[in-house]
Amino acid sequence: MLLVAIGATLWSTTGIVSRILFEQTDVSPLTVAFIRFVIASPLFMLLGLLYQGRDFMQLPSGNRRWLVALGLAQTGFQVGYLISVKMIGAGLATLITLCLAPVLVALLAAILLHEPLTRRVLTAMLVAITGTALLVISPQALQLGSGLWAGIGFALAAAACYAAFTLIGRHAAGRVHPMQSAAFGFGVGAVVMLPLALWSGFVPVLRDADVAIPALLYIALVPTTLGYVFFFNGLRHTTATISSILVLLEPLGAALLAWLILNEALGTYGLLGAVMLTGSVALLTLPRAHRQPDG
């Protein structure tokens, strides 16, 4: 449980460091996503080789297309999330993206995997939508002006890509090692992002190297590589339900850090929206109480 909690806490710093990077330099979200992929992928591969040896490079037949899809979904999530952080701030972007994603997973699982669409899922969906609406009318959001709706759009797209990433990862989990998913998924992301990163340019990274290089190395090494290592190792010793609840530390931590460090105050409506979004995820993940037989 502690390992999962540490991983989620490390993840929560991604948006904060990215926001500082965007405010102090001209580095684009596309460049950040590419550098994150290109550093993390070989590190995951090295860790995978340490875990599995030569077996790491042998993918079960029929699963390569799923790893490609995993990489594309991860790319969409990273790009959408980082652009939304730049446009609407770390707190709002993280809350909308990472709290809506589990609700979308539950809905898509009902449609695509024929999992039951229960009253619990529908209630969580309604609470999440209401919470998002309250975030949109928070003082911080209203001050964003014309960039608000575009930023929310990118956050919603990131949530959808994250939901797809979760469903694809769930499908591939019984066939490939988690480090294989991370290494090859991030590798595909690096290949996809290369043309976009070249178009965006690396000049700002060199021009503002004193801020950009430490920030980019931190994002790639600490919340990405180290965060995933903590999370995957924690999953080996706890249940999926407990881990999914502990992962709530990420959006909550990001909102708290955004308030403490970046002065991103959500206001009364925003705080209520954050609580509702978090509550919707808890509603999906907390184990249901079972009625005891009489007598």
JOHUQUI-V58948 format. One record per pair of residues at least 12 apart in sequence whose ideal C-beta (glycine too) atoms are under 10 Angstrom apart, sorted by sequence separation. I is the first residue (numbers start at 1). J is the second residue. If there is no record, write none. Layout:
BEGIN
i:I j:J
i:I j:J
END
This chain:
BEGIN
i:44 j:56
i:45 j:57
i:81 j:93
i:84 j:96
i:85 j:97
i:106 j:118
i:109 j:121
i:110 j:122
i:136 j:148
i:169 j:181
i:231 j:243
i:234 j:246
i:259 j:271
i:80 j:93
i:81 j:94
i:84 j:97
i:136 j:149
i:168 j:181
i:169 j:182
i:172 j:185
i:18 j:32
i:106 j:120
i:107 j:121
i:17 j:32
i:18 j:33
i:81 j:96
i:106 j:121
i:107 j:122
i:231 j:246
i:255 j:270
i:81 j:97
i:105 j:121
i:106 j:122
i:136 j:152
i:165 j:181
i:169 j:185
i:231 j:247
i:255 j:271
i:80 j:97
i:81 j:98
i:107 j:124
i:135 j:152
i:168 j:185
i:14 j:32
i:18 j:36
i:103 j:121
i:106 j:124
i:107 j:125
i:256 j:274
i:106 j:125
i:255 j:274
i:77 j:97
i:132 j:152
i:135 j:155
i:165 j:185
i:77 j:98
i:103 j:124
i:104 j:125
i:14 j:36
i:102 j:124
i:103 j:125
i:106 j:128
i:252 j:274
i:255 j:277
i:103 j:126
i:132 j:155
i:227 j:250
i:251 j:274
i:252 j:275
i:255 j:278
i:77 j:101
i:103 j:127
i:104 j:128
i:132 j:156
i:100 j:125
i:103 j:128
i:252 j:277
i:102 j:128
i:103 j:129
i:251 j:277
i:252 j:278
i:101 j:128
i:132 j:159
i:223 j:250
i:251 j:278
i:100 j:128
i:103 j:131
i:99 j:128
i:100 j:129
i:103 j:132
i:248 j:277
i:41 j:71
i:248 j:278
i:251 j:281
i:100 j:131
i:128 j:159
i:248 j:279
i:96 j:128
i:99 j:131
i:100 j:132
i:99 j:132
i:248 j:281
i:37 j:71
i:186 j:220
i:247 j:281
i:248 j:282
i:96 j:131
i:95 j:131
i:96 j:132
i:99 j:135
i:245 j:281
i:37 j:74
i:95 j:132
i:244 j:281
i:245 j:282
i:248 j:285
i:37 j:75
i:186 j:224
i:244 j:282
i:247 j:285
i:96 j:135
i:186 j:225
i:245 j:284
i:246 j:285
i:92 j:132
i:95 j:135
i:96 j:136
i:244 j:284
i:245 j:285
i:33 j:74
i:34 j:75
i:37 j:78
i:244 j:285
i:245 j:286
i:33 j:75
i:36 j:78
i:182 j:224
i:186 j:228
i:243 j:285
i:244 j:286
i:245 j:287
i:33 j:76
i:92 j:135
i:182 j:225
i:241 j:284
i:242 j:285
i:33 j:77
i:34 j:78
i:91 j:135
i:92 j:136
i:241 j:285
i:242 j:286
i:33 j:78
i:34 j:79
i:96 j:141
i:240 j:285
i:241 j:286
i:242 j:287
i:32 j:78
i:33 j:79
i:36 j:82
i:92 j:138
i:182 j:228
i:241 j:287
i:32 j:79
i:33 j:80
i:88 j:135
i:91 j:138
i:181 j:228
i:182 j:229
i:30 j:78
i:33 j:81
i:88 j:136
i:92 j:140
i:239 j:287
i:29 j:78
i:30 j:79
i:33 j:82
i:91 j:140
i:92 j:141
i:179 j:228
i:29 j:79
i:32 j:82
i:33 j:83
i:178 j:228
i:179 j:229
i:182 j:232
i:29 j:80
i:31 j:82
i:32 j:83
i:89 j:140
i:178 j:229
i:181 j:232
i:29 j:81
i:30 j:82
i:88 j:140
i:89 j:141
i:92 j:144
i:104 j:156
i:108 j:160
i:112 j:164
i:29 j:82
i:30 j:83
i:32 j:85
i:88 j:141
i:178 j:231
i:179 j:232
i:28 j:82
i:29 j:83
i:32 j:86
i:89 j:143
i:105 j:159
i:109 j:163
i:113 j:167
i:178 j:232
i:28 j:83
i:29 j:84
i:89 j:144
i:96 j:151
i:100 j:155
i:104 j:159
i:108 j:163
i:112 j:167
i:177 j:232
i:178 j:233
i:29 j:85
i:88 j:144
i:92 j:148
i:96 j:152
i:100 j:156
i:103 j:159
i:104 j:160
i:107 j:163
i:108 j:164
i:29 j:86
i:87 j:144
i:97 j:154
i:98 j:155
i:101 j:158
i:102 j:159
i:104 j:161
i:105 j:162
i:106 j:163
i:109 j:166
i:113 j:170
i:178 j:235
i:28 j:86
i:29 j:87
i:93 j:151
i:96 j:154
i:97 j:155
i:100 j:158
i:101 j:159
i:104 j:162
i:105 j:163
i:108 j:166
i:109 j:167
i:113 j:171
i:178 j:236
i:27 j:86
i:88 j:147
i:92 j:151
i:93 j:152
i:96 j:155
i:97 j:156
i:100 j:159
i:101 j:160
i:104 j:163
i:105 j:164
i:108 j:167
i:112 j:171
i:22 j:82
i:87 j:147
i:88 j:148
i:92 j:152
i:95 j:155
i:96 j:156
i:97 j:157
i:98 j:158
i:99 j:159
i:100 j:160
i:101 j:161
i:102 j:162
i:103 j:163
i:104 j:164
i:105 j:165
i:21 j:82
i:22 j:83
i:86 j:147
i:87 j:148
i:88 j:149
i:93 j:154
i:94 j:155
i:97 j:158
i:98 j:159
i:101 j:162
i:102 j:163
i:105 j:166
i:109 j:170
i:87 j:149
i:88 j:150
i:89 j:151
i:93 j:155
i:96 j:158
i:97 j:159
i:100 j:162
i:101 j:163
i:104 j:166
i:105 j:167
i:173 j:235
i:18 j:81
i:19 j:82
i:22 j:85
i:23 j:86
i:87 j:150
i:88 j:151
i:92 j:155
i:96 j:159
i:97 j:160
i:100 j:163
i:101 j:164
i:104 j:167
i:14 j:78
i:18 j:82
i:21 j:85
i:22 j:86
i:87 j:151
i:88 j:152
i:94 j:158
i:97 j:161
i:98 j:162
i:101 j:165
i:102 j:166
i:21 j:86
i:22 j:87
i:86 j:151
i:87 j:152
i:88 j:153
i:93 j:158
i:97 j:162
i:101 j:166
i:105 j:170
i:15 j:81
i:19 j:85
i:84 j:150
i:85 j:151
i:87 j:153
i:88 j:154
i:14 j:81
i:15 j:82
i:18 j:85
i:19 j:86
i:83 j:150
i:84 j:151
i:87 j:154
i:88 j:155
i:14 j:82
i:17 j:85
i:18 j:86
i:22 j:90
i:83 j:151
i:84 j:152
i:86 j:154
i:87 j:155
i:15 j:84
i:16 j:85
i:19 j:88
i:84 j:153
i:85 j:154
i:15 j:85
i:19 j:89
i:20 j:90
i:83 j:153
i:84 j:154
i:85 j:155
i:170 j:240
i:14 j:85
i:15 j:86
i:19 j:90
i:83 j:154
i:84 j:155
i:18 j:90
i:19 j:91
i:82 j:154
i:83 j:155
i:84 j:156
i:16 j:89
i:17 j:90
i:80 j:153
i:81 j:154
i:84 j:157
i:85 j:158
i:15 j:89
i:16 j:90
i:19 j:93
i:80 j:154
i:81 j:155
i:83 j:157
i:84 j:158
i:15 j:90
i:16 j:91
i:18 j:93
i:79 j:154
i:80 j:155
i:83 j:158
i:84 j:159
i:14 j:90
i:15 j:91
i:80 j:156
i:81 j:157
i:82 j:158
i:13 j:90
i:15 j:92
i:80 j:157
i:81 j:158
i:12 j:90
i:15 j:93
i:16 j:94
i:79 j:157
i:80 j:158
i:81 j:159
i:15 j:94
i:79 j:158
i:80 j:159
i:14 j:94
i:15 j:95
i:77 j:157
i:78 j:158
i:80 j:160
i:81 j:161
i:76 j:157
i:77 j:158
i:80 j:161
i:81 j:162
i:12 j:94
i:15 j:97
i:76 j:158
i:77 j:159
i:79 j:161
i:80 j:162
i:11 j:94
i:15 j:98
i:77 j:160
i:78 j:161
i:76 j:160
i:77 j:161
i:78 j:162
i:76 j:161
i:77 j:162
i:12 j:98
i:75 j:161
i:76 j:162
i:77 j:163
i:11 j:98
i:73 j:160
i:74 j:161
i:77 j:164
i:78 j:165
i:73 j:161
i:74 j:162
i:76 j:164
i:77 j:165
i:72 j:161
i:73 j:162
i:76 j:165
i:77 j:166
i:8 j:98
i:73 j:163
i:74 j:164
i:75 j:165
i:73 j:164
i:74 j:165
i:72 j:164
i:73 j:165
i:72 j:165
i:73 j:166
i:70 j:164
i:71 j:165
i:73 j:167
i:74 j:168
i:69 j:164
i:70 j:165
i:73 j:168
i:74 j:169
i:69 j:165
i:72 j:168
i:73 j:169
i:70 j:167
i:71 j:168
i:69 j:167
i:70 j:168
i:69 j:168
i:70 j:169
i:68 j:168
i:69 j:169
i:67 j:168
i:70 j:171
i:66 j:168
i:67 j:169
i:69 j:171
i:70 j:172
i:66 j:169
i:69 j:172
i:66 j:171
i:67 j:172
i:66 j:172
i:70 j:176
i:74 j:181
i:63 j:171
i:67 j:175
i:74 j:182
i:78 j:186
i:63 j:172
i:66 j:175
i:67 j:176
i:66 j:176
i:70 j:180
i:71 j:181
i:75 j:185
i:79 j:189
i:70 j:181
i:74 j:185
i:75 j:186
i:78 j:189
i:60 j:172
i:63 j:175
i:64 j:176
i:70 j:182
i:73 j:185
i:74 j:186
i:77 j:189
i:62 j:175
i:63 j:176
i:67 j:180
i:71 j:184
i:72 j:185
i:75 j:188
i:76 j:189
i:79 j:192
i:60 j:174
i:61 j:175
i:67 j:181
i:70 j:184
i:71 j:185
i:74 j:188
i:75 j:189
i:79 j:193
i:60 j:175
i:66 j:181
i:70 j:185
i:71 j:186
i:73 j:188
i:74 j:189
i:75 j:190
i:78 j:193
i:59 j:175
i:60 j:176
i:67 j:183
i:68 j:184
i:69 j:185
i:70 j:186
i:71 j:187
i:72 j:188
i:73 j:189
i:75 j:191
i:76 j:192
i:59 j:176
i:63 j:180
i:67 j:184
i:68 j:185
i:71 j:188
i:72 j:189
i:75 j:192
i:79 j:196
i:59 j:177
i:63 j:181
i:66 j:184
i:67 j:185
i:70 j:188
i:71 j:189
i:74 j:192
i:75 j:193
i:140 j:258
i:66 j:185
i:68 j:187
i:69 j:188
i:70 j:189
i:71 j:190
i:140 j:259
i:56 j:176
i:60 j:180
i:64 j:184
i:67 j:187
i:68 j:188
i:71 j:191
i:72 j:192
i:135 j:255
i:56 j:177
i:59 j:180
i:63 j:184
i:67 j:188
i:71 j:192
i:75 j:196
i:55 j:177
i:58 j:180
i:71 j:193
i:56 j:179
i:57 j:180
i:68 j:191
i:140 j:263
i:56 j:180
i:64 j:188
i:68 j:192
i:140 j:264
i:29 j:154
i:52 j:177
i:55 j:180
i:59 j:184
i:140 j:265
i:141 j:266
i:142 j:267
i:51 j:177
i:57 j:183
i:138 j:264
i:139 j:265
i:140 j:266
i:141 j:267
i:51 j:178
i:52 j:179
i:56 j:183
i:57 j:184
i:138 j:265
i:139 j:266
i:140 j:267
i:142 j:269
i:51 j:179
i:52 j:180
i:138 j:266
i:139 j:267
i:141 j:269
i:142 j:270
i:48 j:177
i:50 j:179
i:51 j:180
i:138 j:267
i:139 j:268
i:141 j:270
i:48 j:178
i:49 j:179
i:137 j:267
i:138 j:268
i:139 j:269
i:140 j:270
i:48 j:179
i:135 j:266
i:138 j:269
i:139 j:270
i:47 j:179
i:48 j:180
i:134 j:266
i:135 j:267
i:137 j:269
i:138 j:270
i:141 j:273
i:46 j:179
i:48 j:181
i:134 j:267
i:136 j:269
i:137 j:270
i:138 j:271
i:44 j:178
i:45 j:179
i:48 j:182
i:49 j:183
i:134 j:268
i:135 j:269
i:136 j:270
i:138 j:272
i:44 j:179
i:45 j:180
i:47 j:182
i:48 j:183
i:134 j:269
i:135 j:270
i:138 j:273
i:43 j:179
i:44 j:180
i:47 j:183
i:48 j:184
i:133 j:269
i:134 j:270
i:135 j:271
i:137 j:273
i:138 j:274
i:44 j:181
i:45 j:182
i:46 j:183
i:82 j:219
i:134 j:271
i:135 j:272
i:136 j:273
i:44 j:182
i:45 j:183
i:134 j:272
i:135 j:273
i:43 j:182
i:44 j:183
i:45 j:184
i:131 j:270
i:134 j:273
i:135 j:274
i:43 j:183
i:44 j:184
i:133 j:273
i:134 j:274
i:41 j:182
i:42 j:183
i:44 j:185
i:45 j:186
i:131 j:272
i:132 j:273
i:134 j:275
i:135 j:276
i:40 j:182
i:41 j:183
i:44 j:186
i:45 j:187
i:102 j:244
i:130 j:272
i:131 j:273
i:134 j:276
i:135 j:277
i:40 j:183
i:41 j:184
i:43 j:186
i:44 j:187
i:130 j:273
i:131 j:274
i:133 j:276
i:134 j:277
i:41 j:185
i:42 j:186
i:131 j:275
i:132 j:276
i:40 j:185
i:41 j:186
i:42 j:187
i:102 j:247
i:128 j:273
i:131 j:276
i:132 j:277
i:40 j:186
i:41 j:187
i:78 j:224
i:102 j:248
i:130 j:276
i:131 j:277
i:39 j:186
i:40 j:187
i:41 j:188
i:129 j:276
i:130 j:277
i:131 j:278
i:37 j:185
i:38 j:186
i:41 j:189
i:42 j:190
i:127 j:275
i:128 j:276
i:129 j:277
i:131 j:279
i:132 j:280
i:37 j:186
i:38 j:187
i:40 j:189
i:41 j:190
i:98 j:247
i:99 j:248
i:127 j:276
i:128 j:277
i:131 j:280
i:36 j:186
i:37 j:187
i:40 j:190
i:41 j:191
i:98 j:248
i:101 j:251
i:126 j:276
i:127 j:277
i:128 j:278
i:130 j:280
i:131 j:281
i:37 j:188
i:38 j:189
i:39 j:190
i:99 j:250
i:100 j:251
i:127 j:278
i:128 j:279
i:129 j:280
i:37 j:189
i:38 j:190
i:98 j:250
i:99 j:251
i:127 j:279
i:128 j:280
i:36 j:189
i:37 j:190
i:38 j:191
i:97 j:250
i:98 j:251
i:99 j:252
i:124 j:277
i:127 j:280
i:128 j:281
i:36 j:190
i:37 j:191
i:97 j:251
i:98 j:252
i:126 j:280
i:127 j:281
i:34 j:189
i:35 j:190
i:37 j:192
i:38 j:193
i:95 j:250
i:96 j:251
i:124 j:279
i:125 j:280
i:127 j:282
i:128 j:283
i:33 j:189
i:34 j:190
i:37 j:193
i:38 j:194
i:94 j:250
i:95 j:251
i:98 j:254
i:99 j:255
i:124 j:280
i:127 j:283
i:128 j:284
i:33 j:190
i:34 j:191
i:36 j:193
i:37 j:194
i:94 j:251
i:95 j:252
i:97 j:254
i:123 j:280
i:124 j:281
i:127 j:284
i:34 j:192
i:35 j:193
i:93 j:251
i:94 j:252
i:124 j:282
i:125 j:283
i:33 j:192
i:34 j:193
i:38 j:197
i:94 j:253
i:95 j:254
i:121 j:280
i:124 j:283
i:125 j:284
i:33 j:193
i:34 j:194
i:37 j:197
i:91 j:251
i:94 j:254
i:95 j:255
i:123 j:283
i:124 j:284
i:32 j:193
i:34 j:195
i:91 j:252
i:93 j:254
i:94 j:255
i:123 j:284
i:124 j:285
i:31 j:193
i:34 j:196
i:35 j:197
i:92 j:254
i:121 j:283
i:30 j:193
i:33 j:196
i:34 j:197
i:91 j:254
i:92 j:255
i:94 j:257
i:95 j:258
i:120 j:283
i:121 j:284
i:33 j:197
i:34 j:198
i:90 j:254
i:91 j:255
i:94 j:258
i:120 j:284
i:30 j:195
i:31 j:196
i:32 j:197
i:89 j:254
i:90 j:255
i:91 j:256
i:93 j:258
i:30 j:196
i:31 j:197
i:34 j:200
i:89 j:255
i:91 j:257
i:92 j:258
i:118 j:284
i:120 j:286
i:29 j:196
i:30 j:197
i:31 j:198
i:33 j:200
i:35 j:202
i:90 j:257
i:91 j:258
i:28 j:196
i:30 j:198
i:31 j:199
i:32 j:200
i:34 j:202
i:90 j:258
i:91 j:259
i:120 j:288
i:28 j:197
i:30 j:199
i:31 j:200
i:85 j:254
i:89 j:258
i:90 j:259
i:30 j:200
i:31 j:201
i:35 j:205
i:118 j:288
i:28 j:199
i:29 j:200
i:30 j:201
i:31 j:202
i:90 j:261
i:91 j:262
i:95 j:266
i:28 j:200
i:31 j:203
i:90 j:262
i:92 j:264
i:27 j:200
i:28 j:201
i:31 j:204
i:32 j:205
i:85 j:258
i:89 j:262
i:91 j:264
i:27 j:201
i:28 j:202
i:31 j:205
i:89 j:263
i:90 j:264
i:91 j:265
i:92 j:266
i:99 j:273
i:103 j:277
i:106 j:280
i:26 j:201
i:27 j:202
i:89 j:264
i:91 j:266
i:95 j:270
i:99 j:274
i:102 j:277
i:106 j:281
i:27 j:203
i:28 j:204
i:88 j:264
i:26 j:203
i:27 j:204
i:28 j:205
i:35 j:212
i:39 j:216
i:43 j:220
i:89 j:266
i:96 j:273
i:99 j:276
i:100 j:277
i:103 j:280
i:106 j:283
i:26 j:204
i:27 j:205
i:35 j:213
i:39 j:217
i:43 j:221
i:47 j:225
i:92 j:270
i:95 j:273
i:96 j:274
i:99 j:277
i:102 j:280
i:103 j:281
i:106 j:284
i:25 j:204
i:26 j:205
i:40 j:219
i:41 j:220
i:46 j:225
i:91 j:270
i:95 j:274
i:98 j:277
i:99 j:278
i:102 j:281
i:105 j:284
i:106 j:285
i:25 j:205
i:27 j:207
i:32 j:212
i:35 j:215
i:36 j:216
i:39 j:219
i:40 j:220
i:44 j:224
i:94 j:274
i:98 j:278
i:99 j:279
i:100 j:280
i:101 j:281
i:102 j:282
i:103 j:283
i:26 j:207
i:27 j:208
i:31 j:212
i:35 j:216
i:39 j:220
i:40 j:221
i:43 j:224
i:44 j:225
i:47 j:228
i:51 j:232
i:92 j:273
i:96 j:277
i:99 j:280
i:100 j:281
i:102 j:283
i:103 j:284
i:25 j:207
i:26 j:208
i:34 j:216
i:35 j:217
i:38 j:220
i:39 j:221
i:43 j:225
i:47 j:229
i:92 j:274
i:95 j:277
i:99 j:281
i:102 j:284
i:21 j:204
i:25 j:208
i:32 j:215
i:36 j:219
i:37 j:220
i:40 j:223
i:41 j:224
i:42 j:225
i:43 j:226
i:91 j:274
i:95 j:278
i:98 j:281
i:99 j:282
i:102 j:285
i:21 j:205
i:24 j:208
i:25 j:209
i:27 j:211
i:32 j:216
i:35 j:219
i:36 j:220
i:40 j:224
i:41 j:225
i:44 j:228
i:25 j:210
i:27 j:212
i:31 j:216
i:35 j:220
i:36 j:221
i:39 j:224
i:40 j:225
i:43 j:228
i:44 j:229
i:47 j:232
i:24 j:210
i:25 j:211
i:26 j:212
i:33 j:219
i:39 j:225
i:40 j:226
i:43 j:229
i:21 j:208
i:24 j:211
i:25 j:212
i:32 j:219
i:36 j:223
i:37 j:224
i:23 j:211
i:24 j:212
i:27 j:215
i:32 j:220
i:36 j:224
i:40 j:228
i:44 j:232
i:27 j:216
i:36 j:225
i:21 j:211
i:25 j:215
i:20 j:211
i:21 j:212
i:24 j:215
i:25 j:216
i:21 j:214
i:22 j:215
i:21 j:215
i:20 j:215
i:21 j:216
i:17 j:214
i:18 j:215
i:21 j:218
i:17 j:215
i:18 j:216
i:21 j:219
i:17 j:216
i:18 j:218
i:17 j:218
i:18 j:219
i:17 j:219
i:14 j:218
i:15 j:219
i:13 j:218
i:14 j:219
i:17 j:222
i:18 j:223
i:13 j:219
i:17 j:223
i:16 j:223
i:14 j:222
i:15 j:223
i:13 j:222
i:14 j:223
i:13 j:223
i:14 j:224
i:11 j:222
i:12 j:223
i:10 j:222
i:11 j:223
i:10 j:223
i:11 j:224
i:14 j:227
i:9 j:223
i:10 j:224
i:13 j:227
i:8 j:223
i:10 j:225
i:12 j:227
i:7 j:223
i:10 j:226
i:11 j:227
i:10 j:227
i:11 j:228
i:9 j:227
i:10 j:228
i:7 j:226
i:8 j:227
i:10 j:229
i:11 j:230
i:6 j:226
i:7 j:227
i:10 j:230
i:11 j:231
i:6 j:227
i:7 j:228
i:9 j:230
i:10 j:231
i:7 j:229
i:8 j:230
i:6 j:229
i:7 j:230
i:8 j:231
i:6 j:230
i:7 j:231
i:5 j:230
i:6 j:231
i:7 j:232
i:3 j:229
i:4 j:230
i:5 j:231
i:7 j:233
i:8 j:234
i:3 j:230
i:4 j:231
i:6 j:233
i:7 j:234
i:2 j:230
i:3 j:231
i:4 j:232
i:6 j:234
i:7 j:235
i:3 j:232
i:4 j:233
i:5 j:234
i:3 j:233
i:4 j:234
i:3 j:234
i:4 j:235
i:2 j:234
i:3 j:235
i:1 j:234
i:3 j:236
i:4 j:237
i:3 j:237
i:4 j:238
i:2 j:237
i:3 j:238
i:8 j:243
i:12 j:247
i:15 j:250
i:19 j:254
i:1 j:237
i:2 j:238
i:7 j:243
i:11 j:247
i:14 j:250
i:15 j:251
i:1 j:238
i:5 j:242
i:8 j:245
i:9 j:246
i:12 j:249
i:13 j:250
i:16 j:253
i:1 j:239
i:4 j:242
i:5 j:243
i:8 j:246
i:11 j:249
i:12 j:250
i:15 j:253
i:16 j:254
i:19 j:257
i:4 j:243
i:7 j:246
i:8 j:247
i:10 j:249
i:11 j:250
i:12 j:251
i:15 j:254
i:19 j:258
i:23 j:262
i:3 j:243
i:4 j:244
i:5 j:245
i:6 j:246
i:7 j:247
i:8 j:248
i:9 j:249
i:10 j:250
i:11 j:251
i:12 j:252
i:13 j:253
i:14 j:254
i:15 j:255
i:16 j:256
i:17 j:257
i:1 j:242
i:4 j:245
i:5 j:246
i:8 j:249
i:9 j:250
i:12 j:253
i:13 j:254
i:16 j:257
i:20 j:261
i:1 j:243
i:4 j:246
i:5 j:247
i:7 j:249
i:8 j:250
i:11 j:253
i:12 j:254
i:15 j:257
i:16 j:258
i:19 j:261
i:20 j:262
i:3 j:246
i:4 j:247
i:6 j:249
i:7 j:250
i:8 j:251
i:9 j:252
i:10 j:253
i:11 j:254
i:12 j:255
i:15 j:258
i:19 j:262
i:1 j:245
i:2 j:246
i:5 j:249
i:8 j:252
i:9 j:253
i:12 j:256
i:13 j:257
i:16 j:260
i:17 j:261
i:1 j:246
i:4 j:249
i:8 j:253
i:9 j:254
i:12 j:257
i:16 j:261
i:19 j:264
i:12 j:258
i:16 j:262
i:15 j:262
i:5 j:253
i:9 j:257
i:13 j:261
i:16 j:264
i:15 j:264
END
